Amino acid sequence: SIGSELCRQVAKLSPARLVMFEIAESALFDLEHEMREKFPQVSVVPVIGDVRDRRRVREIVSLHQPTIIYHAAAYKHVPVMEVHPVEAVKNNVLGTLVVAEAAAEFGAERFVLVSTDKAVRPTNVMGASKRVAELIVQSMNGSGKETTFVAVRFGNVLDSVGSVIPIFRRQLET
């Protein structure tokens, strides 16, 4: 949801190439077609992959040599992550580490982690896993790497996948 919108916003700037790395094939298929229709001047490269797969991430970053990497892959449903905390850590923490290390290794100019307001004094597994991801990103600045690492925090993005707004709507309709 946020990643898709980032793709739309970046495409408006006419980049030389837009590599869209996604684990969900249907979401990637739909986004690819939308991007080709709305932004025919942009070279769109859809890639299926998992941010936890170090070899695949390195392969794609090495091949495409991105200037900027926006890392928006995350589990974000608070109650679901309370039940599956290990999965939250694997995806939100280890996935971030894998992508950030590839950014540094292959010389991306900038790495942007999309985080959450729930990372502020976290009270749940999802927020804590995103806070750890932020700390990883912060720790990677300097130390001889060319890449600038930053994190941005979003609140609830209305009507995005996982947004609480559709739940509220359903409750109001009943």
N, C-alpha and C positions, 0 to 999 in steps of 0.2 A: 504494500500500500504506500508507504513512505518512499520505498525504493522506486516504485513505478512513477510516482510524482516527481521524484528527483530526475528520473530519466526524461520525463516530459520537459522539465525546466531546463535541463542541460541541452536537450535537443534544440530548444529555441535559440541557443547561442551558436548553433551550427558547428559543433565539434568535428574534427577530422574523422573521428570514429567513436561510436558509443557501444561499449561492450556491456551487455546485460547478463550478469551471472546469477542464475536462479536455480533452486532445487525443485521447484514445482513446475512440471512441464506444461500444464494447462495455463497457468498464470503467465509463463514465458511466451507460450504460443499466442495468447490474446494480446499481450503487450507488444510483441514483435509486429503483429498485424496492425495494431493501432499506430505504432511508431512509423511504420512504412507508409501508412496512409496519410498521416498528419505531417510527417517530416521526410518527404521523399529525397531531399537533398542530403540527408544524414546517412552515413554508412553505419547501419545497425548490425551488430553481431550478437545474436542470441547464443548463450552458452548454458548448458545444463551442468550443474555441479553443486557440490556441498562444501560450504566454507570449512568444515571439519576435515576435509580430505586434502591434506597438505600437498600431496603430489599433484592433484588436479589443480589446486589453486596456483601452485608454482608454475605449472605448465601454461596456464592461461595468462598469468601476469608476465611471464617470460616471453611468450609469443606476442602479446599485444603491447607491452611496454607502456601502460597507461601513465598519463601525467598526473591525474588525480583519481583516487579511489574513494568512492563513497561506500561505506560499509553499513548497510541497513539490515542485514540478515539477523534476525533475533526471534526467540520465543518471547511472547509478550503478554500472554494471558496469565494474570496473577494467580487465580485459583488453580489453573492447570499446572503451573510450575510449582505450586505448593505440594502437589501430589507427586510430581516428577522432578525433584530438585536436581538430580544428577544430569538429566537431559538439559535443564536450564544452564548448568555449568558447562556441559560439553558444547552446547551451541553458542551461548552468549559470551562465555569466557574463552574457551579453547578456540572456537571459530574466529573470534576477534584476534587472538594471538597469531593464528595461522595466517590470516590475511594481512595483518600489520607486518609480520616478519617478511612476507613476500613483497610487500610494498617497499620495505627498506632494502631488501636484497636486490631488487631489480630497479631501484632508483626512481620510484615515483616521487614527484615533487611534493605531493600533499596526500595525506590519508585523513579522511574525515569519518569518525565514528558517529553514527546516529544513536544517541542514547535516549534516556527518558527522565522525566521529572521524578520518577520513583527511585532514582539512584541517589537522591538527596536524603541522607539519613534513612537508609532503606529499612523497611519493616517487614519485608517479604523476600522470598527467594529470587523472584524476578528482579526486583530492585537491587538486591545485593549482587546478583550476577552481573547486572549492567554496571554497577559501581566498580566492581573488580575489573571489568572490561575497560572502563575509563582510566583506572589506575595503570593498567598495562599500557594503554595508549600514551598517557602522560609520561610514563617512565621511558618510553622509546625516543623521546626528543633528545637531541644531542648525541652523545656517545659516538661521535664520528659518522653518523648517518646523515645523508643529504635530505631525507624526507622530513617534512614538517607534519607532526601528528597533532590533531585536534579532535575534540569531542563536542558535539552539540546535543542539547537536551530538548526533547519535544514533550509536550503534555499530551492529553488525549486528542488525537487528530480526528475530527468529526467525520463520521461515516467511513473511516478507513477500516480495513480488515482488522477485526479484533476490537474495534471501538465499542464503547459501552452504549453509545447512542442507539443503535438498532435494538438493543435489549430494552432500553427505556421505552422506545416506540412500541414494541410488542407488549410490554406491561400496560401501557396506556390504552392500547387497543382492546385489552381484555376486561 
